[in-house]
Amino acid sequence: RARVADRADYYDVALLPKSPLHVGADVRLLLISQARFHTPELPELPKAYDAYDIRVEGRISRIATCAMDVLTFVLTNIHPTNPIRYAYITIPNIHDITVQVDPHEIPRAYAKTQPMQPNRTAWLEPDAVI
């Protein structure tokens, strides 16, 4: 049950996960930013990124939305001292590559085909260093 102080944040997945995400999967989120932001003298190519632990980790509990091109999962954070209680994780909807979805887990309101969303998810460069 949500408390007044609970916060929900939204995240887009920028890297292909090690295994497809699904309801029941344990997930740990890391925030990435360009390394040149902190170290401007780094070369421009290959792109380099720093990863930060934002202490958002837990089990995916449900699907919030599902469209032809993207899917949003809900994760409940296990870190009680973090004000972020829920994370909405949006990922490209590529079956058996980025996600594994049981059709019965999709909310009824989203069971019909949703239109594709323009300009939603951008993958990082294939040669990026993290």
The first five atom37 places (N, CA, C, CB, O) and aatype in JSON, in Angstrom:
{
  "aatype": [1, 0, 1, 19, 0, 3, 1, 0, 3, 18, 18, 3, 19, 0, 10, 10, 14, 11, 15, 14, 10, 8, 19, 7, 0, 3, 19, 1, 10, 10, 10, 9, 15, 5, 0, 1, 13, 8, 16, 14, 6, 10, 14, 6, 10, 14, 11, 0, 18, 3, 0, 18, 3, 9, 1, 19, 6, 7, 1, 9, 15, 1, 9, 0, 16, 4, 0, 12, 3, 19, 10, 16, 13, 19, 10, 16, 2, 9, 8, 14, 16, 2, 14, 9, 1, 18, 0, 18, 9, 16, 9, 14, 2, 9, 8, 3, 9, 16, 19, 5, 19, 3, 14, 8, 6, 9, 14, 1, 0, 18, 0, 11, 16, 5, 14, 12, 5, 14, 2, 1, 16, 0, 17, 10, 6, 14, 3, 0, 19, 9],
  "atom_mask": [
    [1, 1, 1, 1, 1],
    [1, 1, 1, 1, 1],
    [1, 1, 1, 1, 1],
    [1, 1, 1, 1, 1],
    [1, 1, 1, 1, 1],
    [1, 1, 1, 1, 1],
    [1, 1, 1, 1, 1],
    [1, 1, 1, 1, 1],
    [1, 1, 1, 1, 1],
    [1, 1, 1, 1, 1],
    [1, 1, 1, 1, 1],
    [1, 1, 1, 1, 1],
    [1, 1, 1, 1, 1],
    [1, 1, 1, 1, 1],
    [1, 1, 1, 1, 1],
    [1, 1, 1, 1, 1],
    [1, 1, 1, 1, 1],
    [1, 1, 1, 1, 1],
    [1, 1, 1, 1, 1],
    [1, 1, 1, 1, 1],
    [1, 1, 1, 1, 1],
    [1, 1, 1, 1, 1],
    [1, 1, 1, 1, 1],
    [1, 1, 1, 0, 1],
    [1, 1, 1, 1, 1],
    [1, 1, 1, 1, 1],
    [1, 1, 1, 1, 1],
    [1, 1, 1, 1, 1],
    [1, 1, 1, 1, 1],
    [1, 1, 1, 1, 1],
    [1, 1, 1, 1, 1],
    [1, 1, 1, 1, 1],
    [1, 1, 1, 1, 1],
    [1, 1, 1, 1, 1],
    [1, 1, 1, 1, 1],
    [1, 1, 1, 1, 1],
    [1, 1, 1, 1, 1],
    [1, 1, 1, 1, 1],
    [1, 1, 1, 1, 1],
    [1, 1, 1, 1, 1],
    [1, 1, 1, 1, 1],
    [1, 1, 1, 1, 1],
    [1, 1, 1, 1, 1],
    [1, 1, 1, 1, 1],
    [1, 1, 1, 1, 1],
    [1, 1, 1, 1, 1],
    [1, 1, 1, 1, 1],
    [1, 1, 1, 1, 1],
    [1, 1, 1, 1, 1],
    [1, 1, 1, 1, 1],
    [1, 1, 1, 1, 1],
    [1, 1, 1, 1, 1],
    [1, 1, 1, 1, 1],
    [1, 1, 1, 1, 1],
    [1, 1, 1, 1, 1],
    [1, 1, 1, 1, 1],
    [1, 1, 1, 1, 1],
    [1, 1, 1, 0, 1],
    [1, 1, 1, 1, 1],
    [1, 1, 1, 1, 1],
    [1, 1, 1, 1, 1],
    [1, 1, 1, 1, 1],
    [1, 1, 1, 1, 1],
    [1, 1, 1, 1, 1],
    [1, 1, 1, 1, 1],
    [1, 1, 1, 1, 1],
    [1, 1, 1, 1, 1],
    [1, 1, 1, 1, 1],
    [1, 1, 1, 1, 1],
    [1, 1, 1, 1, 1],
    [1, 1, 1, 1, 1],
    [1, 1, 1, 1, 1],
    [1, 1, 1, 1, 1],
    [1, 1, 1, 1, 1],
    [1, 1, 1, 1, 1],
    [1, 1, 1, 1, 1],
    [1, 1, 1, 1, 1],
    [1, 1, 1, 1, 1],
    [1, 1, 1, 1, 1],
    [1, 1, 1, 1, 1],
    [1, 1, 1, 1, 1],
    [1, 1, 1, 1, 1],
    [1, 1, 1, 1, 1],
    [1, 1, 1, 1, 1],
    [1, 1, 1, 1, 1],
    [1, 1, 1, 1, 1],
    [1, 1, 1, 1, 1],
    [1, 1, 1, 1, 1],
    [1, 1, 1, 1, 1],
    [1, 1, 1, 1, 1],
    [1, 1, 1, 1, 1],
    [1, 1, 1, 1, 1],
    [1, 1, 1, 1, 1],
    [1, 1, 1, 1, 1],
    [1, 1, 1, 1, 1],
    [1, 1, 1, 1, 1],
    [1, 1, 1, 1, 1],
    [1, 1, 1, 1, 1],
    [1, 1, 1, 1, 1],
    [1, 1, 1, 1, 1],
    [1, 1, 1, 1, 1],
    [1, 1, 1, 1, 1],
    [1, 1, 1, 1, 1],
    [1, 1, 1, 1, 1],
    [1, 1, 1, 1, 1],
    [1, 1, 1, 1, 1],
    [1, 1, 1, 1, 1],
    [1, 1, 1, 1, 1],
    [1, 1, 1, 1, 1],
    [1, 1, 1, 1, 1],
    [1, 1, 1, 1, 1],
    [1, 1, 1, 1, 1],
    [1, 1, 1, 1, 1],
    [1, 1, 1, 1, 1],
    [1, 1, 1, 1, 1],
    [1, 1, 1, 1, 1],
    [1, 1, 1, 1, 1],
    [1, 1, 1, 1, 1],
    [1, 1, 1, 1, 1],
    [1, 1, 1, 1, 1],
    [1, 1, 1, 1, 1],
    [1, 1, 1, 1, 1],
    [1, 1, 1, 1, 1],
    [1, 1, 1, 1, 1],
    [1, 1, 1, 1, 1],
    [1, 1, 1, 1, 1],
    [1, 1, 1, 1, 1],
    [1, 1, 1, 1, 1],
    [1, 1, 1, 1, 1],
    [1, 1, 1, 1, 1]
  ],
  "atom_positions": [
    [[0.84, -1.18, 0.0], [0.0, 0.0, 0.0], [0.89, 1.24, 0.0], [-0.96, 0.0, 1.22], [1.82, 1.34, 0.79]],
    [[0.6, 2.18, -0.87], [1.41, 3.4, -1.0], [1.19, 4.33, 0.2], [1.08, 4.13, -2.31], [0.07, 4.51, 0.67]],
    [[2.28, 4.9, 0.67], [2.23, 5.91, 1.72], [2.36, 7.28, 1.08], [3.35, 5.67, 2.79], [2.82, 7.38, -0.06]],
    [[1.97, 8.32, 1.78], [2.03, 9.68, 1.24], [3.46, 10.04, 0.84], [1.49, 10.69, 2.26], [3.66, 10.72, -0.17]],
    [[4.45, 9.62, 1.62], [5.85, 9.98, 1.35], [6.48, 9.12, 0.26], [6.66, 9.85, 2.62], [7.59, 9.42, -0.18]],
    [[5.81, 8.07, -0.19], [6.38, 7.2, -1.23], [6.49, 7.97, -2.54], [5.52, 5.94, -1.42], [5.63, 8.77, -2.89]],
    [[7.58, 7.69, -3.25], [7.84, 8.38, -4.51], [7.98, 7.35, -5.61], [9.1, 9.27, -4.42], [8.52, 6.26, -5.39]],
    [[7.51, 7.68, -6.78], [7.68, 6.83, -7.96], [8.5, 7.6, -8.98], [6.29, 6.39, -8.57], [8.19, 8.75, -9.3]],
    [[9.56, 6.98, -9.49], [10.39, 7.59, -10.52], [10.32, 6.75, -11.79], [11.86, 7.75, -10.04], [10.02, 5.56, -11.74]],
    [[10.62, 7.38, -12.9], [10.52, 6.73, -14.21], [11.9, 6.63, -14.85], [9.55, 7.51, -15.14], [12.67, 7.59, -14.83]],
    [[12.2, 5.46, -15.41], [13.5, 5.21, -16.01], [13.33, 4.55, -17.38], [14.36, 4.32, -15.09], [12.43, 3.74, -17.58]],
    [[14.21, 4.91, -18.31], [14.27, 4.25, -19.61], [15.52, 3.37, -19.62], [14.3, 5.29, -20.79], [16.57, 3.78, -19.14]],
    [[15.4, 2.18, -20.16], [16.53, 1.26, -20.27], [17.34, 1.64, -21.51], [16.05, -0.24, -20.34], [16.79, 1.71, -22.62]],
    [[18.64, 1.89, -21.33], [19.5, 2.32, -22.44], [20.47, 1.22, -22.88], [20.28, 3.55, -22.04], [21.14, 1.36, -23.9]],
    [[20.54, 0.14, -22.12], [21.43, -0.98, -22.45], [20.61, -2.26, -22.52], [22.58, -1.12, -21.42], [19.65, -2.44, -21.77]],
    [[21.0, -3.14, -23.4], [20.34, -4.44, -23.49], [20.58, -5.2, -22.19], [20.86, -5.25, -24.72], [21.74, -5.38, -21.8]],
    [[19.54, -5.66, -21.5], [19.74, -6.39, -20.24], [20.4, -7.74, -20.49], [18.4, -6.59, -19.51], [20.31, -8.3, -21.59]],
    [[21.08, -8.27, -19.45], [21.75, -9.58, -19.58], [20.76, -10.68, -19.92], [22.48, -9.93, -18.28], [21.09, -11.61, -20.64]],
    [[19.55, -10.56, -19.41], [18.49, -11.51, -19.74], [17.19, -10.71, -19.85], [18.36, -12.66, -18.65], [17.08, -9.63, -19.26]],
    [[16.22, -11.22, -20.6], [14.96, -10.48, -20.78], [14.28, -10.18, -19.44], [14.01, -11.26, -21.69], [14.24, -11.04, -18.55]],
    [[13.74, -8.98, -19.31], [13.01, -8.61, -18.1], [11.62, -9.23, -18.13], [12.91, -7.07, -17.96], [11.02, -9.39, -19.2]],
    [[11.11, -9.57, -16.95], [9.79, -10.19, -16.83], [9.26, -9.97, -15.43], [9.85, -11.7, -17.17], [10.02, -9.66, -14.51]],
    [[7.96, -10.14, -15.25], [7.36, -10.06, -13.93], [8.0, -11.14, -13.06], [5.79, -10.22, -13.99], [8.05, -12.31, -13.45]],
    [[8.47, -10.74, -11.88], [9.14, -11.66, -10.97], [10.66, -11.56, -11.03], [0.0, 0.0, 0.0], [11.33, -12.13, -10.17]],
    [[11.2, -10.86, -12.01], [12.66, -10.73, -12.14], [13.19, -9.78, -11.07], [13.05, -10.23, -13.55], [12.57, -8.77, -10.76]],
    [[14.36, -10.11, -10.52], [15.05, -9.22, -9.59], [15.95, -8.3, -10.4], [15.88, -10.02, -8.53], [16.73, -8.75, -11.24]],
    [[15.83, -6.99, -10.15], [16.52, -5.98, -10.97], [17.2, -4.96, -10.07], [15.52, -5.28, -11.93], [16.67, -4.59, -9.02]],
    [[18.37, -4.51, -10.5], [19.09, -3.41, -9.83], [19.33, -2.34, -10.89], [20.45, -3.9, -9.17], [19.9, -2.63, -11.94]],
    [[18.91, -1.11, -10.61], [19.07, -0.03, -11.57], [20.34, 0.76, -11.3], [17.86, 0.9, -11.54], [20.67, 1.05, -10.15]],
    [[21.04, 1.09, -12.37], [22.2, 1.97, -12.3], [21.92, 3.17, -13.21], [23.52, 1.23, -12.73], [21.38, 3.01, -14.3]],
    [[22.28, 4.34, -12.75], [22.13, 5.55, -13.54], [23.43, 5.78, -14.31], [21.78, 6.79, -12.65], [24.51, 5.62, -13.74]],
    [[23.33, 6.13, -15.59], [24.54, 6.41, -16.35], [24.55, 7.86, -16.82], [24.65, 5.45, -17.56], [23.51, 8.46, -17.06]],
    [[25.76, 8.4, -16.94], [25.95, 9.74, -17.5], [27.25, 9.73, -18.29], [25.96, 10.85, -16.38], [28.13, 8.91, -18.03]],
    [[27.37, 10.64, -19.24], [28.58, 10.7, -20.03], [29.78, 11.03, -19.14], [28.45, 11.73, -21.17], [29.72, 11.96, -18.33]],
    [[30.85, 10.27, -19.3], [32.06, 10.5, -18.51], [32.64, 11.88, -18.78], [33.11, 9.41, -18.81], [33.25, 12.49, -17.9]],
    [[32.47, 12.39, -20.0], [32.99, 13.73, -20.34], [32.32, 14.82, -19.51], [32.79, 14.01, -21.84], [32.87, 15.92, -19.39]],
    [[31.18, 14.54, -18.96], [30.51, 15.52, -18.1], [31.38, 15.83, -16.89], [29.12, 15.0, -17.65], [31.44, 16.97, -16.44]],
    [[32.06, 14.8, -16.36], [32.92, 14.96, -15.18], [34.39, 15.14, -15.55], [32.77, 13.76, -14.27], [35.15, 15.75, -14.8]],
    [[34.79, 14.62, -16.72], [36.18, 14.66, -17.15], [36.23, 15.15, -18.6], [36.87, 13.26, -17.01], [36.32, 14.33, -19.52]],
    [[36.16, 16.46, -18.82], [36.05, 16.99, -20.19], [37.22, 16.65, -21.1], [35.92, 18.47, -20.13], [37.07, 16.67, -22.32]],
    [[38.39, 16.33, -20.54], [39.56, 16.04, -21.38], [39.54, 14.64, -22.0], [40.81, 16.21, -20.58], [40.44, 14.31, -22.76]],
    [[38.55, 13.82, -21.69], [38.46, 12.49, -22.3], [38.21, 12.63, -23.8], [37.33, 11.66, -21.63], [37.57, 13.58, -24.24]],
    [[38.7, 11.67, -24.59], [38.43, 11.72, -26.04], [36.93, 11.54, -26.31], [39.24, 10.63, -26.78], [36.21, 10.94, -25.51]],
    [[36.49, 12.08, -27.44], [35.06, 12.01, -27.79], [34.61, 10.61, -28.15], [34.76, 12.94, -28.93], [33.48, 10.22, -27.86]],
    [[35.48, 9.83, -28.8], [35.13, 8.47, -29.22], [36.14, 7.48, -28.68], [35.05, 8.37, -30.76], [37.32, 7.83, -28.63]],
    [[35.78, 6.29, -28.28], [34.39, 5.88, -28.17], [33.71, 6.6, -27.01], [34.29, 4.35, -27.97], [34.37, 7.06, -26.07]],
    [[32.4, 6.69, -27.08], [31.65, 7.32, -26.0], [31.9, 6.54, -24.71], [30.13, 7.39, -26.33], [31.9, 5.31, -24.71]],
    [[32.11, 7.26, -23.62], [32.33, 6.62, -22.33], [31.28, 7.13, -21.35], [33.78, 6.9, -21.8], [30.91, 8.3, -21.37]],
    [[30.82, 6.23, -20.5], [29.78, 6.56, -19.53], [30.2, 6.1, -18.14], [28.43, 5.92, -19.93], [30.89, 5.09, -18.0]],
    [[29.79, 6.83, -17.13], [29.95, 6.43, -15.74], [28.63, 5.84, -15.27], [30.39, 7.64, -14.84], [27.56, 6.3, -15.67]],
    [[28.71, 4.81, -14.43], [27.5, 4.19, -13.86], [27.47, 4.46, -12.36], [27.48, 2.65, -14.15], [28.48, 4.35, -11.67]],
    [[26.29, 4.82, -11.86], [26.11, 5.15, -10.46], [25.01, 4.28, -9.86], [25.76, 6.65, -10.28], [23.96, 4.06, -10.47]],
    [[25.28, 3.78, -8.65], [24.27, 3.0, -7.93], [23.32, 3.99, -7.26], [24.92, 2.03, -6.88], [23.72, 4.75, -6.38]],
    [[22.06, 3.98, -7.67], [21.07, 4.91, -7.1], [20.22, 4.24, -6.02], [20.17, 5.45, -8.21], [19.23, 4.8, -5.55]],
    [[20.62, 3.02, -5.63], [19.94, 2.26, -4.57], [18.46, 2.05, -4.89], [20.09, 2.98, -3.23], [17.58, 2.26, -4.05]],
    [[18.22, 1.65, -6.12], [16.89, 1.22, -6.54], [17.04, -0.21, -7.02], [16.28, 2.17, -7.67], [17.67, -0.48, -8.05]],
    [[16.44, -1.12, -6.27], [16.62, -2.55, -6.52], [15.4, -3.28, -5.99], [17.93, -3.09, -5.86], [14.82, -2.89, -4.97]],
    [[15.01, -4.33, -6.68], [13.87, -5.1, -6.19], [13.32, -6.01, -7.26], [0.0, 0.0, 0.0], [13.95, -6.25, -8.29]],
    [[12.14, -6.52, -7.0], [11.49, -7.47, -7.9], [10.43, -6.74, -8.73], [10.84, -8.63, -7.11], [9.68, -5.92, -8.22]],
    [[10.4, -7.07, -10.02], [9.36, -6.52, -10.89], [8.04, -7.17, -10.48], [9.68, -6.79, -12.42], [7.91, -8.39, -10.48]],
    [[7.05, -6.32, -10.14], [5.79, -6.85, -9.61], [4.67, -6.91, -10.65], [5.34, -6.0, -8.46], [3.77, -7.74, -10.54]],
    [[4.74, -6.04, -11.66], [3.64, -6.04, -12.64], [4.03, -5.24, -13.87], [2.36, -5.46, -12.01], [5.07, -4.57, -13.9]],
    [[3.18, -5.33, -14.87], [3.31, -4.52, -16.08], [2.37, -3.33, -15.93], [2.98, -5.36, -17.38], [1.19, -3.49, -15.64]],
    [[2.91, -2.12, -16.12], [2.07, -0.92, -16.02], [1.42, -0.59, -17.35], [2.9, 0.27, -15.53], [0.22, -0.33, -17.41]],
    [[2.21, -0.61, -18.42], [1.69, -0.34, -19.76], [2.4, -1.21, -20.78], [1.85, 1.16, -20.12], [3.54, -1.64, -20.57]],
    [[1.72, -1.45, -21.88], [2.29, -2.27, -22.94], [1.86, -1.69, -24.28], [1.85, -3.77, -22.81], [0.66, -1.54, -24.54]],
    [[2.82, -1.37, -25.13], [2.55, -0.9, -26.49], [3.32, -1.81, -27.44], [2.95, 0.61, -26.68], [4.07, -2.68, -27.01]],
    [[3.12, -1.6, -28.73], [3.82, -2.43, -29.7], [5.33, -2.29, -29.58], [3.37, -2.07, -31.12], [6.06, -3.26, -29.75]],
    [[5.8, -1.08, -29.28], [7.24, -0.83, -29.29], [7.89, -0.77, -27.91], [7.51, 0.43, -29.99], [9.09, -1.02, -27.81]],
    [[7.15, -0.45, -26.86], [7.73, -0.37, -25.52], [6.8, -0.99, -24.49], [8.02, 1.09, -25.15], [5.6, -1.13, -24.7]],
    [[7.41, -1.36, -23.36], [6.67, -1.96, -22.25], [7.19, -1.31, -20.98], [6.84, -3.53, -22.22], [8.39, -1.06, -20.86]],
    [[6.33, -1.04, -20.03], [6.74, -0.45, -18.76], [6.41, -1.4, -17.62], [6.07, 0.93, -18.54], [5.25, -1.79, -17.43]],
    [[7.45, -1.76, -16.86], [7.31, -2.61, -15.68], [7.31, -1.74, -14.43], [8.45, -3.66, -15.62], [7.78, -0.61, -14.45]],
    [[6.77, -2.29, -13.33], [6.82, -1.62, -12.03], [7.68, -2.46, -11.1], [5.38, -1.42, -11.44], [7.48, -3.67, -10.96]],
    [[8.65, -1.81, -10.47], [9.54, -2.45, -9.51], [9.31, -1.8, -8.15], [11.05, -2.33, -9.95], [9.18, -0.58, -8.07]],
    [[9.25, -2.59, -7.09], [9.14, -2.06, -5.74], [10.53, -2.08, -5.12], [8.12, -2.87, -4.88], [11.14, -3.14, -5.01]],
    [[11.02, -0.91, -4.71], [12.38, -0.79, -4.18], [12.5, -1.43, -2.81], [12.78, 0.69, -4.1], [11.63, -1.25, -1.95]],
    [[13.58, -2.2, -2.6], [13.78, -2.89, -1.32], [14.56, -2.05, -0.32], [14.5, -4.2, -1.55], [14.69, -2.45, 0.84]],
    [[15.09, -0.9, -0.74], [15.89, -0.06, 0.16], [14.98, 0.92, 0.9], [17.0, 0.7, -0.63], [14.54, 1.91, 0.31]],
    [[14.69, 0.66, 2.18], [13.71, 1.47, 2.91], [14.15, 2.91, 3.15], [13.42, 0.83, 4.23], [13.3, 3.78, 3.36]],
    [[15.46, 3.2, 3.11], [15.91, 4.57, 3.36], [15.86, 5.44, 2.11], [17.32, 4.56, 3.91], [16.04, 6.66, 2.19]],
    [[15.62, 4.84, 0.96], [15.53, 5.58, -0.29], [14.1, 6.1, -0.45], [15.94, 4.69, -1.51], [13.15, 5.32, -0.3]],
    [[13.92, 7.39, -0.75], [12.55, 7.89, -0.92], [11.85, 7.33, -2.16], [12.57, 9.41, -1.01], [10.62, 7.39, -2.26]],
    [[12.63, 6.77, -3.1], [12.02, 6.17, -4.3], [11.48, 4.8, -3.9], [13.07, 6.06, -5.48], [12.25, 3.88, -3.67]],
    [[10.18, 4.68, -3.84], [9.56, 3.41, -3.45], [9.25, 2.56, -4.67], [8.29, 3.67, -2.64], [9.35, 1.34, -4.62]],
    [[8.85, 3.21, -5.77], [8.49, 2.47, -6.99], [9.28, 3.02, -8.17], [6.96, 2.57, -7.26], [9.47, 4.23, -8.29]],
    [[9.72, 2.13, -9.03], [10.41, 2.52, -10.26], [9.6, 1.99, -11.43], [11.88, 1.97, -10.29], [9.3, 0.8, -11.51]],
    [[9.27, 2.87, -12.34], [8.6, 2.49, -13.59], [9.7, 2.39, -14.64], [7.47, 3.54, -14.01], [10.33, 3.38, -14.99]],
    [[9.92, 1.18, -15.14], [11.03, 0.89, -16.04], [10.49, 0.65, -17.44], [11.84, -0.35, -15.54], [9.76, -0.32, -17.68]],
    [[10.83, 1.53, -18.37], [10.37, 1.41, -19.75], [11.49, 0.85, -20.61], [9.88, 2.77, -20.3], [12.63, 1.32, -20.55]],
    [[11.15, -0.16, -21.41], [12.14, -0.87, -22.21], [11.52, -1.21, -23.57], [12.63, -2.17, -21.49], [10.32, -1.44, -23.66]],
    [[12.33, -1.23, -24.63], [11.79, -1.65, -25.93], [11.16, -3.04, -25.83], [12.9, -1.65, -27.01], [11.71, -3.93, -25.18]],
    [[10.02, -3.21, -26.46], [9.25, -4.46, -26.38], [9.7, -5.41, -27.5], [7.73, -4.17, -26.49], [9.08, -5.49, -28.55]],
    [[10.8, -6.13, -27.24], [11.33, -7.11, -28.19], [11.29, -8.47, -27.49], [12.8, -6.74, -28.68], [12.15, -8.77, -26.67]],
    [[10.29, -9.28, -27.82], [10.04, -10.53, -27.11], [11.25, -11.45, -27.15], [8.83, -11.24, -27.71], [11.87, -11.65, -28.2]],
    [[11.59, -12.01, -26.0], [12.7, -12.94, -25.78], [14.08, -12.31, -25.96], [12.57, -14.1, -26.71], [15.09, -13.02, -25.87]],
    [[14.15, -11.02, -26.21], [15.44, -10.33, -26.26], [15.52, -9.31, -25.12], [15.65, -9.63, -27.64], [16.46, -9.33, -24.33]],
    [[14.53, -8.42, -25.04], [14.5, -7.44, -23.95], [13.46, -7.79, -22.89], [14.22, -6.05, -24.5], [13.62, -7.44, -21.72]],
    [[12.39, -8.47, -23.3], [11.31, -8.8, -22.36], [10.77, -10.21, -22.62], [10.16, -7.77, -22.46], [10.84, -10.73, -23.74]],
    [[10.23, -10.8, -21.58], [9.45, -12.03, -21.69], [8.12, -11.74, -21.01], [10.19, -13.29, -21.03], [8.07, -11.44, -19.82]],
    [[7.05, -11.83, -21.78], [5.75, -11.43, -21.26], [4.74, -12.54, -21.44], [5.25, -10.15, -21.94], [4.58, -13.09, -22.53]],
    [[4.07, -12.87, -20.35], [2.92, -13.76, -20.41], [1.72, -12.87, -20.73], [2.72, -14.57, -19.04], [1.47, -11.91, -20.01]],
    [[0.98, -13.17, -21.79], [-0.16, -12.31, -22.15], [-1.14, -12.09, -21.0], [-0.9, -12.91, -23.32], [-1.84, -11.07, -20.99]],
    [[-1.21, -13.01, -20.05], [-2.14, -12.86, -18.92], [-1.67, -11.8, -17.93], [-2.31, -14.2, -18.2], [-2.45, -11.36, -17.08]],
    [[-0.4, -11.37, -18.03], [0.13, -10.37, -17.11], [-0.12, -8.94, -17.6], [1.62, -10.58, -16.92], [0.07, -7.99, -16.85]],
    [[-0.54, -8.8, -18.86], [-0.77, -7.47, -19.41], [-2.11, -6.95, -18.89], [-0.75, -7.49, -20.97], [-3.12, -7.65, -18.99]],
    [[-2.13, -5.73, -18.34], [-3.4, -5.19, -17.83], [-4.46, -5.17, -18.93], [-3.2, -3.77, -17.27], [-4.16, -4.9, -20.09]],
    [[-5.69, -5.46, -18.56], [-6.78, -5.52, -19.55], [-6.9, -4.24, -20.35], [-8.1, -5.82, -18.85], [-7.21, -4.27, -21.54]],
    [[-6.67, -3.11, -19.71], [-6.79, -1.83, -20.41], [-5.77, -1.7, -21.53], [-6.62, -0.67, -19.43], [-5.96, -0.93, -22.46]],
    [[-4.68, -2.47, -21.44], [-3.62, -2.38, -22.43], [-3.53, -3.62, -23.29], [-2.29, -2.13, -21.77], [-2.57, -3.79, -24.05]],
    [[-4.51, -4.49, -23.19], [-4.47, -5.75, -23.93], [-4.6, -5.55, -25.43], [-5.56, -6.67, -23.45], [-4.13, -6.37, -26.22]],
    [[-5.23, -4.47, -25.83], [-5.32, -4.2, -27.27], [-4.03, -3.54, -27.75], [-6.56, -3.3, -27.58], [-3.25, -3.03, -26.95]],
    [[-3.81, -3.56, -29.03], [-2.6, -3.0, -29.59], [-2.58, -1.49, -29.4], [-2.49, -3.34, -31.08], [-3.53, -0.79, -29.75]],
    [[-1.5, -1.0, -28.83], [-1.31, 0.43, -28.63], [-0.45, 0.99, -29.77], [-0.65, 0.72, -27.25], [0.4, 0.27, -30.29]],
    [[-0.66, 2.23, -30.16], [0.18, 2.8, -31.23], [1.62, 2.96, -30.77], [-0.38, 4.17, -31.68], [1.89, 3.09, -29.57]],
    [[2.53, 2.95, -31.73], [3.94, 3.15, -31.41], [4.16, 4.58, -30.94], [4.83, 2.83, -32.64], [3.51, 5.51, -31.41]],
    [[5.09, 4.74, -30.0], [5.39, 6.05, -29.46], [6.63, 6.61, -30.15], [5.59, 5.99, -27.92], [7.69, 5.99, -30.09]],
    [[6.53, 7.75, -30.81], [7.71, 8.3, -31.48], [8.73, 8.83, -30.47], [7.3, 9.42, -32.44], [8.36, 9.35, -29.42]],
    [[10.01, 8.7, -30.8], [11.09, 9.29, -30.01], [11.09, 8.86, -28.55], [11.02, 10.79, -30.07], [11.19, 9.7, -27.66]],
    [[10.96, 7.57, -28.28], [10.89, 7.12, -26.9], [12.23, 6.65, -26.36], [9.89, 6.01, -26.78], [12.8, 7.3, -25.48]],
    [[12.76, 5.56, -26.86], [13.95, 4.96, -26.28], [15.11, 5.07, -27.25], [13.7, 3.49, -25.92], [14.98, 4.77, -28.43]],
    [[16.25, 5.5, -26.74], [17.47, 5.56, -27.55], [18.5, 4.63, -26.93], [18.02, 7.03, -27.64], [18.88, 4.79, -25.77]],
    [[18.96, 3.67, -27.7], [20.01, 2.77, -27.22], [21.34, 3.51, -27.28], [20.07, 1.46, -28.07], [21.52, 4.41, -28.1]],
    [[22.26, 3.12, -26.41], [23.6, 3.7, -26.46], [24.34, 3.18, -27.68], [24.37, 3.38, -25.17], [23.94, 2.2, -28.3]],
    [[25.43, 3.84, -28.0], [26.26, 3.43, -29.11], [26.79, 2.02, -28.85], [27.43, 4.42, -29.32], [27.08, 1.69, -27.71]],
    [[26.91, 1.17, -29.89], [27.35, -0.22, -29.67], [28.78, -0.32, -29.13], [27.26, -0.98, -30.96], [29.12, -1.33, -28.51]],
    [[29.62, 0.7, -29.36], [31.0, 0.64, -28.87], [31.19, 1.46, -27.59], [31.95, 1.14, -29.94], [32.33, 1.75, -27.21]],
    [[30.11, 1.83, -26.93], [30.2, 2.64, -25.71], [30.94, 1.89, -24.62], [28.81, 3.05, -25.23], [30.82, 0.67, -24.49]],
    [[31.71, 2.64, -23.83], [32.46, 2.08, -22.71], [31.78, 2.55, -21.43], [33.97, 2.53, -22.73], [31.57, 3.74, -21.23]],
    [[31.42, 1.58, -20.57], [30.75, 1.94, -19.31], [31.57, 1.44, -18.14], [29.31, 1.34, -19.25], [31.19, 1.64, -16.99]]
  ]
}
